């Protein structure tokens, strides 16, 4: 089905679903409470998410959200850059339908993504809640259950390697305060390559999306975390995780083609790591967030390890426009235990510094200004591939 027919069907769906629900008295009251400072924007969004929607003929409550991202990007003009021209682009437009069934704690959720030339089902599945041990089960297409809100458009190097992409899986997560945990089994992510930021150049090894390719190998995952009560000192979250599988024949071929002189047929695959997240709220208008993450990755005879640290400080203001500012800085490293070759970027060691300013222009509207300083040990000449990104993000 071509893009125009996709969009036509979705517009028709919106007209049918929301003929008179655009504005209600409840919306007006919630917005007034937000303007008076009684509720935060995040609390209003949560209430609307819970109460919004309408009832289907089957008695289920249906809801719909989404997001639009428009960008300006510019890259240094290194001779190896694939797209050196500064330009505007539509990054993506997503729709997020949700179905909640009456008298049960079962829901369906999905994300349908459109970019400049295609539309596709990016993730979604069935959630079974209200289970023993304060737990829930997810069955469907989703990313590894260790991802966090990264705040920026760019992923940390380690995020791109580990938790950016989706796979068909079943996972079971629960929480018994202060501990939380998860167990997962799924069709393992494929080993492939991915660029560090926006430009599709000098790609590194990364675990890529698996939405139906029959790789023939299962992946097992586990996580265990603790959120101890530290009172007035803020909020602390400590997580450990591990994932295990076997490399497929396709994965082994990626290693042989992307690394110099790699000939091994070892099928070992493992990821181990941990993360510490700390948040301190000075008052209603200011808070500090610190993040640190480390992981060790083993693929056949290749060992990699990576880490990053991140700091952001958010100021909120009680006004209609330019409601908050959040400067952020992140430093990350990736080291690959293999000989380096300039014509094999997957063998390079890397550093990345992200400097960003995230501005809440109005409720649900953000501008993200980000600059990426990329540094690589190439085994040859230096490359110039720093990048600038300015993004308009609108959520509904």
C-alpha positions as CSV (number, residue, x, y, z in Angstrom):
1,X,0.0,0.0,0.0
2,X,1.5,3.4,-1.0
3,X,2.0,6.3,1.4
4,X,-1.0,8.4,0.2
5,X,-3.5,5.5,0.8
6,X,-1.9,4.9,4.3
7,X,-2.4,8.6,5.2
8,X,-6.0,8.7,3.8
9,X,-7.0,5.7,5.8
10,X,-5.5,7.2,9.0
11,X,-7.2,10.6,8.5
12,X,-10.6,8.9,8.0
13,X,-10.0,6.9,11.2
14,X,-9.3,10.1,13.1
15,X,-12.5,11.7,11.8
16,X,-14.6,8.7,12.8
17,X,-12.9,8.3,16.2
18,X,-12.9,11.9,17.4
19,X,-15.8,13.8,15.9
20,X,-16.6,15.8,19.0
21,X,-13.8,15.0,21.5
22,X,-11.3,17.6,20.6
23,X,-12.1,19.9,23.5
24,X,-14.2,19.0,26.6
25,X,-14.9,20.7,29.9
26,X,-12.4,18.2,31.5
27,X,-9.7,19.5,29.2
28,X,-10.5,23.1,30.2
29,X,-10.4,22.2,33.9
30,X,-7.1,20.3,33.6
31,X,-5.5,23.1,31.7
32,X,-6.6,25.6,34.3
33,X,-5.1,23.5,37.1
34,X,-1.9,23.3,35.1
35,X,-1.8,27.1,34.6
36,X,-2.4,27.7,38.3
37,X,0.5,25.4,39.2
38,X,-1.7,22.9,41.0
39,X,-0.8,20.1,38.6
40,X,2.4,19.7,36.5
41,X,2.4,19.2,32.8
42,X,3.4,15.6,33.4
43,X,0.6,14.9,35.8
44,X,-2.0,16.4,33.4
45,X,-0.7,14.2,30.6
46,X,-1.0,11.1,32.8
47,X,-4.6,12.0,33.7
48,X,-5.6,12.6,30.1
49,X,-3.9,9.4,29.0
50,X,-5.9,7.4,31.6
51,X,-9.3,9.1,31.0
52,X,-9.2,9.9,27.3
53,X,-10.6,7.9,24.4
54,X,-14.0,6.4,23.7
55,X,-15.8,3.0,24.0
56,X,-15.9,0.6,21.1
57,X,-18.8,-1.7,20.3
58,X,-16.9,-4.4,22.1
59,X,-16.8,-2.3,25.3
60,X,-13.1,-1.5,25.0
61,X,-11.8,2.0,25.6
62,X,-9.8,3.3,22.6
63,X,-7.2,6.1,22.6
64,X,-4.8,7.6,20.2
65,X,-1.6,9.7,20.6
66,X,1.3,10.5,18.4
67,X,4.4,12.5,17.6
68,X,5.8,14.6,14.8
69,X,9.6,15.4,14.4
70,X,11.0,17.9,11.9
71,X,14.7,18.5,11.8
72,X,17.5,20.6,10.4
73,X,20.9,18.8,10.3
74,X,24.4,19.8,9.2
75,X,27.5,17.6,9.1
76,X,31.2,18.4,8.7
77,X,32.4,17.9,5.1
78,X,34.7,15.0,5.5
79,X,35.4,13.1,2.3
80,X,33.8,10.0,3.7
81,X,30.5,11.7,4.7
82,X,27.6,10.2,2.6
83,X,25.3,13.2,2.9
84,X,27.4,16.4,3.4
85,X,24.6,18.8,2.6
86,X,22.9,20.8,5.3
87,X,19.1,20.2,5.0
88,X,15.7,20.1,6.5
89,X,14.0,16.7,6.8
90,X,10.9,15.0,8.2
91,X,12.4,12.6,10.7
92,X,9.1,10.8,11.5
93,X,5.5,11.0,12.2
94,X,4.1,8.4,14.6
95,X,0.6,7.3,15.7
96,X,0.2,5.4,19.0
97,X,-3.2,3.7,19.2
98,X,-4.1,2.0,22.5
99,X,-7.0,-0.3,23.4
100,X,-7.9,-1.1,27.1
101,X,-10.5,-3.8,27.8
102,X,-13.2,-3.3,30.4
103,X,-13.1,-5.3,33.6
104,X,-9.6,-6.6,32.9
105,X,-6.0,-5.3,33.0
106,X,-5.3,-6.2,29.4
107,X,-4.4,-3.6,26.8
108,X,-3.1,-3.4,23.2
109,X,-0.6,-0.8,22.3
110,X,1.2,0.0,19.1
111,X,3.4,2.6,17.3
112,X,2.9,3.1,13.6
113,X,5.7,5.2,12.1
114,X,5.9,7.2,8.9
115,X,9.0,8.9,7.4
116,X,9.6,10.6,4.1
117,X,9.1,7.5,2.0
118,X,7.4,4.7,3.9
119,X,5.1,3.7,6.8
120,X,5.5,0.7,9.0
121,X,4.5,-1.0,12.2
122,X,7.4,0.0,14.5
123,X,6.5,-1.7,17.7
124,X,3.5,-2.9,19.8
125,X,1.8,-5.9,21.4
126,X,-0.4,-7.1,24.2
127,X,0.1,-6.2,27.9
128,X,-1.3,-8.4,30.6
129,X,-1.3,-6.5,33.9
130,X,-2.5,-7.2,37.5
131,X,-0.5,-10.4,37.8
132,X,1.0,-11.8,41.0
133,X,4.1,-10.1,42.4
134,X,2.8,-6.8,41.1
135,X,3.9,-7.8,37.6
136,X,2.8,-7.7,34.0
137,X,3.6,-9.7,30.8
138,X,4.2,-8.2,27.4
139,X,3.9,-10.2,24.2
140,X,4.8,-8.5,20.9
141,X,7.5,-6.4,19.1
142,X,9.5,-4.2,21.5
143,X,13.0,-3.1,22.4
144,X,15.0,-4.7,25.2
145,X,13.5,-3.8,28.5
146,X,16.5,-1.8,29.8
147,X,16.0,1.4,27.8
148,X,15.5,4.8,29.4
149,X,14.3,8.2,28.4
150,X,17.5,9.6,26.8
151,X,16.1,13.2,26.6
152,X,18.0,14.0,23.4
153,X,17.2,12.9,19.8
154,X,20.7,11.2,19.7
155,X,21.3,7.9,21.5
156,X,24.3,7.3,23.6
157,X,26.8,5.1,21.8
158,X,25.9,2.3,24.2
159,X,22.2,2.9,23.7
160,X,22.5,2.4,19.9
161,X,24.5,-0.8,20.5
162,X,22.1,-2.3,23.1
163,X,18.6,-1.0,23.5
164,X,17.6,1.1,20.5
165,X,16.0,-1.6,18.4
166,X,13.0,-4.0,18.6
167,X,12.6,-7.7,18.6
168,X,9.7,-10.2,18.8
169,X,9.6,-11.2,22.5
170,X,7.8,-12.2,25.6
171,X,8.9,-10.5,28.8
172,X,7.7,-10.6,32.4
173,X,8.4,-7.6,34.6
174,X,7.5,-6.9,38.2
175,X,8.2,-4.7,41.2
176,X,8.3,-5.5,44.9
177,X,9.6,-2.2,46.4
178,X,12.4,-1.3,46.5
179,X,13.3,-4.1,44.0
180,X,12.2,-4.5,40.4
181,X,13.0,-7.3,37.9
182,X,12.4,-8.7,34.5
183,X,12.8,-11.9,32.5
184,X,12.6,-12.0,28.7
185,X,12.8,-14.5,25.8
186,X,12.7,-13.5,22.2
187,X,13.9,-13.8,18.6
188,X,17.4,-12.4,19.1
189,X,18.4,-9.1,17.6
190,X,20.5,-9.3,14.5
191,X,24.1,-8.1,14.5
192,X,24.5,-5.3,12.0
193,X,26.0,-1.8,11.7
194,X,24.7,1.6,12.5
195,X,26.0,5.2,12.3
196,X,26.7,7.1,15.5
197,X,24.4,10.0,14.9
198,X,22.4,11.3,11.8
199,X,24.8,10.8,8.9
200,X,25.0,7.3,7.6
201,X,28.8,7.1,7.6
202,X,31.5,5.3,9.5
203,X,29.2,2.7,11.0
204,X,29.8,0.7,14.1
205,X,28.6,-2.8,15.1
206,X,25.2,-2.7,16.7
207,X,22.3,-5.0,17.6
208,X,19.6,-4.3,15.0
209,X,15.9,-4.7,14.7
210,X,14.4,-8.1,14.2
211,X,10.7,-7.9,13.3
212,X,10.3,-11.2,11.5
213,X,13.6,-12.5,10.1
214,X,13.9,-16.1,11.2
215,X,17.4,-16.0,12.6
216,X,16.9,-19.4,14.3
217,X,18.4,-18.3,17.6
218,X,16.6,-17.3,20.8
219,X,17.8,-14.6,23.1
220,X,17.4,-14.7,26.9
221,X,17.5,-11.6,29.1
222,X,17.3,-10.7,32.7
223,X,17.4,-7.5,34.7
224,X,17.4,-6.7,38.5
225,X,17.2,-3.3,39.9
226,X,16.7,-1.4,43.1
227,X,15.1,2.0,43.9
228,X,16.1,2.6,47.5
229,X,14.3,5.2,49.6
230,X,16.9,7.9,50.3
231,X,14.4,10.5,51.5
232,X,15.3,14.1,51.0
233,X,18.5,13.2,49.2
234,X,16.5,12.5,45.9
235,X,15.8,9.4,43.9
236,X,18.2,6.7,43.1
237,X,17.8,3.8,40.6
238,X,20.5,1.1,40.2
239,X,20.1,-1.6,37.5
240,X,22.0,-4.7,36.4
241,X,21.2,-6.7,33.3
242,X,22.4,-9.5,31.0
243,X,21.4,-11.0,27.6
244,X,22.6,-14.3,26.1
245,X,22.2,-15.9,22.7
246,X,24.1,-17.6,19.8
247,X,25.3,-15.8,16.7
248,X,23.4,-16.7,13.6
249,X,25.2,-17.5,10.3
250,X,24.2,-14.0,9.2
251,X,25.8,-12.5,12.4
252,X,29.1,-14.4,11.7
253,X,29.1,-13.1,8.1
254,X,28.7,-9.5,9.4
255,X,31.8,-10.0,11.6
256,X,33.8,-11.5,8.8
257,X,32.9,-8.7,6.4
258,X,33.1,-5.7,8.8
259,X,36.3,-6.6,10.7
260,X,39.8,-7.0,9.2
261,X,41.1,-10.6,9.2
262,X,38.1,-12.0,11.1
263,X,37.6,-15.7,10.3
264,X,36.2,-17.3,13.5
265,X,33.0,-19.4,13.5
266,X,32.5,-19.0,17.2
267,X,28.8,-18.4,18.0
268,X,29.2,-16.9,21.4
269,X,27.0,-13.8,22.1
270,X,26.6,-12.1,25.5
271,X,25.9,-8.7,27.0
272,X,26.4,-7.7,30.6
273,X,26.0,-4.3,32.2
274,X,24.6,-1.9,34.7
275,X,23.2,1.6,35.1
276,X,22.9,4.2,37.9
277,X,20.4,7.0,37.6
278,X,20.1,9.8,40.2
279,X,17.6,12.7,40.3
280,X,17.5,15.5,42.8
281,X,14.7,18.0,42.9
282,X,15.8,21.3,44.4
283,X,12.2,22.8,44.3
284,X,9.2,22.8,42.0
285,X,11.2,24.6,39.3
286,X,14.6,23.0,39.3
287,X,16.0,19.5,39.2
288,X,19.2,17.7,38.4
289,X,19.6,14.3,36.6
290,X,22.7,12.2,36.5
291,X,23.1,8.9,34.5
292,X,26.0,6.5,34.2
293,X,25.9,3.2,32.3
294,X,28.5,0.5,31.4
295,X,28.3,-2.7,29.4
296,X,30.5,-5.5,28.1
297,X,29.7,-7.2,24.8
298,X,31.0,-10.4,23.4
299,X,30.4,-11.6,19.8
300,X,32.4,-14.6,18.7
301,X,36.1,-13.7,19.2
302,X,35.4,-9.9,19.4
303,X,35.1,-8.2,22.8
304,X,33.8,-4.6,23.2
305,X,33.0,-2.5,26.2
306,X,31.4,0.9,26.4
307,X,30.2,3.4,28.9
308,X,28.7,6.9,29.2
309,X,28.0,9.6,31.8
310,X,25.3,12.2,31.4
311,X,24.3,15.3,33.3
312,X,21.2,17.6,32.8
313,X,19.7,20.4,34.8
314,X,16.1,21.5,34.2
315,X,14.6,24.9,34.9
316,X,10.7,25.3,34.8
317,X,8.8,28.5,34.5
318,X,5.1,29.3,35.1
319,X,4.3,30.9,31.8
320,X,2.6,30.1,28.5
321,X,5.6,29.9,26.2
322,X,9.2,28.8,26.8
323,X,8.1,26.8,29.9
324,X,11.4,25.0,30.6
325,X,15.1,24.8,29.6
326,X,17.3,21.8,30.1
327,X,20.9,21.9,29.1
328,X,22.5,18.5,28.9
329,X,26.0,17.1,28.3
330,X,26.9,13.4,27.7
331,X,30.3,11.8,27.2
332,X,30.6,8.2,26.0
333,X,33.3,5.7,24.9
334,X,33.3,2.5,22.9
335,X,36.4,0.3,22.8
336,X,36.7,-2.7,20.4
337,X,39.2,-5.4,21.2
338,X,40.3,-5.9,17.5
339,X,42.9,-4.6,15.2
340,X,41.9,-1.3,13.6
341,X,41.7,-0.7,9.9
342,X,40.6,2.6,8.3
343,X,38.5,0.9,5.7
344,X,36.6,-1.1,8.4
345,X,34.9,1.5,10.7
346,X,33.4,-1.3,12.8
347,X,36.9,-1.9,14.2
348,X,37.4,1.6,15.4
349,X,37.4,2.8,19.0
350,X,35.1,5.8,19.5
351,X,34.3,8.7,21.7
352,X,31.2,10.9,21.5
353,X,30.4,14.2,23.3
354,X,26.8,15.4,23.1
355,X,26.0,19.0,24.0
356,X,22.3,19.8,24.0
357,X,19.6,22.4,25.0
358,X,16.1,21.1,25.3
359,X,13.4,23.8,25.3
360,X,9.8,23.3,26.1
361,X,8.2,25.9,23.9
362,X,4.7,25.1,24.9
363,X,2.8,22.1,26.3
364,X,3.7,19.0,24.1
365,X,6.1,21.1,21.9
366,X,9.9,20.9,22.3
367,X,12.9,22.3,20.4
368,X,16.1,20.2,20.8
369,X,19.4,21.8,19.8
370,X,22.2,19.3,19.8
371,X,25.8,19.2,18.8
372,X,27.8,15.9,18.5
373,X,31.6,15.9,18.8
374,X,32.7,12.5,17.3
375,X,36.3,11.3,17.8
376,X,37.6,7.9,16.4
377,X,40.8,5.9,16.5
378,X,40.7,4.8,12.8
379,X,44.0,3.1,12.3
380,X,44.6,5.7,9.6
381,X,43.8,9.4,9.0
382,X,41.5,11.4,11.2
383,X,37.9,12.0,10.1
384,X,35.8,15.1,10.5
385,X,32.2,14.1,11.2
386,X,30.9,16.3,14.0
387,X,27.2,17.1,13.5
388,X,24.6,19.8,14.4
389,X,20.9,18.9,14.8
390,X,18.0,21.2,15.6
391,X,14.6,19.4,16.0
392,X,11.0,20.5,16.5
393,X,9.1,17.8,18.4
394,X,5.3,17.9,18.8
395,X,3.4,15.3,20.8
396,X,-0.3,14.8,21.1
